[in-house]
Amino acid sequence: MDIIQASGFSWRLWRKIKRCGCGDTCQEHCWEWHGTRNQYGYGRTKTRLGGRTYSYIHRAVWAAVHGRAPAHEVCHRCDNPPCCNPAHLVAWSHQANMLDRDAKGRSRPRYPTPRSREIYARLYDGSCETLTSIARELGISQPRVSQIKARGDRDGWERPPVLL
């Protein structure tokens, strides 16, 4: 049976998912969402299924295929945010999702990174550099330099000795 007919999902949404042509049982290729996406690449929609409203298309596809709302986060085994292939979607706990993220090397660096320590040291080395001048020189935003300064102050990072 065709997955579109079996799911009860509207054709209006299915037509925005570009499938690979291998058929509904394709395990290998991603089926990408060609509708609205958020800044991280996840497909966005407002659709109702079984009395629930879904904002992310991958969650709505998972619910349509499995006939129930996911109890946990719906994660992509393929690490491709716009993917809607049901074979690539799995309902995992938040902890399992974070462990998978870390195992695949997609987590953010933990503070303090060597670069953030360098920026923090430059703020207190007695050279009177401004946040803006450091940001401009390093090619990052001034608010980012301000965040690093605030984190260092809050976490008690060691300040370099001031040489007069």
N, C-alpha and C positions, 0 to 999 in steps of 0.2 A: 504494500500500500504506500502511496506517496506520502511523504512526511508532511507536506503542506495540508493535505486533506485530513490526515490522522490527527494533527495537532489542534485543529479548530482555530488556528492563528489566521488572522486576516490576510488576504492576498495583497492588500495595500502594504503591509509590512514585509511579507516574503519577497515581494518584487524588488525591495531595496537591498536584499542579500544576494551578492554575486556568488553563485555556487560554481564548482569546478567543472561540472559536466560528467563526472564519474558516476553520478547517481546518489540516491539518498543514503546509501550505506558507506559513503566515502570516509575512510578513517585518516587518510593521509593529508589532504589539502584543506587549507583554511577557506571558509566561506565568509567573505568580508562584507560588513555592513557599509552601504553606500548612502546612508542618510546622515543626519546630524551627528556630530561627535563632540565630546568634551575636549578639554585641553590635553588630556592624557591619551586620547585616541579611542576611548570607549564609546560605543554607539549609544545614542540617547533617543528616547521615544517616550511617549505617554500612551500606554495601552492597558486595557483592563482584561484580565483573564481570571475566571473563577472568583470574581468578587474582589480581586486585588488589583491595584494599579502598580505598574512597573515603569521605572524610569530608565533602566539600562536594558538594552535589547538582548544582551546575552542572558540576563536573568529571565526575561520574558520567554525567550526560546527554550531555556531549560525547563521552565514551568510548563510550557505548552507541550513539549515532548514527553515529560514525565507525568503530566496530569496533576501536579500538585505544586504548591509553592516550595521553594528551597528552604530547608531548615537552617542552612549555613550560607556562607559566601559562595557565589558561583565563580569558580576560578578557571583560567585558561591553561590547559596543559601545554599549549603551543606558545604561550607568552606573546600572543598577538592580540592586543586589546580590541580591534574591530571584528575579530573572528566570532562567528555565530554557529559554527559546525557543532552540532550536539555531541559528536564523538570527541570533541576537544574540550568540552565543558564538564566540570566536575564540582559537586557541592562539598566543600571542605570547611572545617572550622577556621576561624581567624588565625589561630596558632599554626595550623597545618599550612595555611597560605603563606604566613611569614617565614616558616621554615623552608618552604619551597623557594620563596624569593631569595632567601639568604644562600641556599644551596646552589642557586643558579647565578649568584653574584650580582643580583639586581638591587641590593639594598644600598641605601645612602651611606656614605662614610660616617663613622661615629666620631664625635668630637672628642678631643681636639685633633684635627688633622695638622700635619706639619705646616701647611700653608696658612691655616687659621692662626696657629701659634706665631708664625712670622708676622702676620698682619697685626696681631695683638701686641707683639713686641715693638713694632714700628710706631704704634700709637703712644707708647710710653718710653721711648728711648731718648727723649729730650730734644728731638729734632724739630718739634713743633709742626709736624706734618698734619694736615687736616684730613678728615675722613674723605672729603671729595678728592683731594690730590692723590691719596693712596688708591682710591677706587679708579680714578682715571688712569693712573700708571699701570695698574694690574688688569684693567679691562673688565671690572665688575662694577656693580651699582653701589652708590653711596649707602643706601639702606642696608645692603649686605654687609658692608664694613661695620656699620652701626650695630647690626645683629651680632657679629663676631665680638665686638667690644663689650656688648651687654652680656653675652654668654661668658666671656672671660672674667668679667667683674663678678658675675653671679657665682660662677663655679670656683673662684679663687685661683685662677691661673697665676703662675709666678710672673711678676713684672720684672723686666730687666733693670739692672741698676742704672741710675741716671748719672752720667759722667758730665761734670761741669768744667 
